[in-house]
């Protein structure tokens, strides 16, 4: 009977629910502001379509008006609910943004494909938008070379916006958020860095991180252009390189260019983007480059990526797959691409010895730093787990020994260790449960496990039916929705989303 009364609502219960709804109004107000900001971003593909005389240019004003109207409706109707956001507000807002903004992002894609006579379902349009904003790089589209430039520009631009985070951009450019922007930043930032305050004001921090991101973006564009890409291709592949996204404007991905020079440039910027952007920010702002070079996470990330590339290159040479220089070229490029969760490909690496693609897929979970644009569980968590394992092994021999977990010369708080352990537990459970769900749909085990792992890591191509020579169009609609959920969970770092499902989160 208690459950019935809960849903029917006694006066007290109704008051509580009303109060909770009112409490969400400041979140919805900021969400409206974000939607307005997102609508403005559609000016880029609109300008490209207009400049190139594309007949589909009309789809972008339609999508802009719909997004702007909804955003203004939320913002305007709730403008009196302006107050400081609490930590849980940040979690709710981040979750709502990453679930709802892809709806707006999918509108131009869906309308454009309808206009071109190549209609796609809402499922595929939403999946493509989520893949873009979460920087996953998985796609269900083919015939990319024949698509209008504005469509490919929009797909890749989504990854650039999602790379550093549309919410961090909002903190940087919307002072209307006030001091509550700090809760946004903490909820959006990846990994343990979220508790690190780089400047006294979070707005300054967000501006600084986006400033570093913009500098790398300009340098990457110029490097690709100088290396032989056309300017449009240089811009689009910059979007997906510095964001570690991996979408391309060509069906052949990076193999379209067949250029060792461009591959070296891509590897260099993927390595740069895999490191913590906060290190660049501090080094440039304060001139403390010593801290950058001494950072243990950066060292571990570089060792994993470069060392992994050399291991795969040696394997390809030893197995007579390629000559030494070719083995180094293909091995290093693909390990860095897959391990940084970018997902570019220049060949079908599933034809290599099975160790190589499996090794690269597993490496994609750990070979990026917290505070980078990459996905996965982040290198700092692995370092903390390794140190904790060493401490436990020492305790087996010396039960009374005091051996704190130290990282970078600093003692790691036990709360941080417990948080990492909880994250790893939920991460493992998520991968297993979603893989079992895909297996229930009769998808083969290799494709099921790799699809979930690639989606949670925001990496893109997997193994089996969704390898680099194929895409996610091979999956059914239900399987695509499972992968969409996995991408969102990976981008939200799982725990933030799971917290919304607990009763304690909603108690005042």
SULHUCOR-V329757 format. One line per field, one symbol per residue. phi: phi as a letter, one per 20 degrees, with the letter a starting at -180 (. if undefined). psi: psi as a letter, one per 20 degrees, with the letter a starting at -180 (. if undefined). burial: + if it has 9 or more other C-alpha atoms within 8 Angstrom, else -. A space follows every 50 residues. Layout:
phi = ???
psi = ???
burial = ???
//
This chain:
phi = .gffffefnfgffffffffffffegfffffgfffffffffffffffffff femffegffffffffffffffffffffdffeebffegfffffffffffee ggffffggffffffffmcfcfggfffgfffgffelfnfcdecmffefggf ffffgffgffffgeofffffffddfffmffgffffffefemfffeeeecf dfffffffffffgfffffffgffffffpffffffffffgeefelenfcec felffgelcgfffffffgffffffeffffffffffdmefffffeffffgf ffffffffffffffffffelfcfgfffffffffffffffemfnfbdbeff efgggfffgfffffececefneeednemffffffffffffffffffecge fdcffdcmmdfeffffffffffffffgfffffffffffffemffgfffff fffffffldofcdmfdffecbfffefgffffffffffffffelmffffff eefffefe
psi = hghghghhorhgghgghgggghhighghghhhghhgghhhhihghggggg hjkpijhhhghghgggghggghgggghjhilorpprghgggggggggihh hhghhhghgggghghijmqqrhghgggggghghjkgjqqjqrkhhiqqhh ghggghhhhgghgiohhhgghhiniihbiihhhgghhhqpaiihjpohrh phghggggghggggghggggghggghiiqqgghggghggighilgiqrjq hjciihhlohghhggggghhggiirohhggggghgikmighghiphgggh ggggggghghghghghghjkgrrghhggggggghgggghjkfjqqirnii irphgghgggghhihikqqpjajrbaiqhhghggggghggghhghhgnhi qonqopokjqppqhhgghggggghghgghgggghghghhhjkqqgggggh ggghghilhdqcrcikahiaaiiiqrgghghghggggggghjkghgghhh iphhhiq.
burial = ----++--+---++---------++++++++++++++++--++-++-+++ ---+-++-+++-+++-++-++++++--+------+---+++++++++++- +++++++++++++++---++--++++++++++++++++++---+-----+ +++++++++++++++-++++++----+--+++++++++++++++------ -+++++++++-++--++--++++++---+---++++++++++++++++++ +-++++-----++++++-+++-++++++++++++---+--++-++-++++ ++++++++++-++++++---++-+--++++++++++++++++++++-+-+ -++--++--++++++++++++++++++++++++++-++--+--++----- ----+++----+---++--++-+--++---+--+++-++---+---++++ ++++++++++++++-+++--++------++++++-++++++++++++--+ ----+---
//
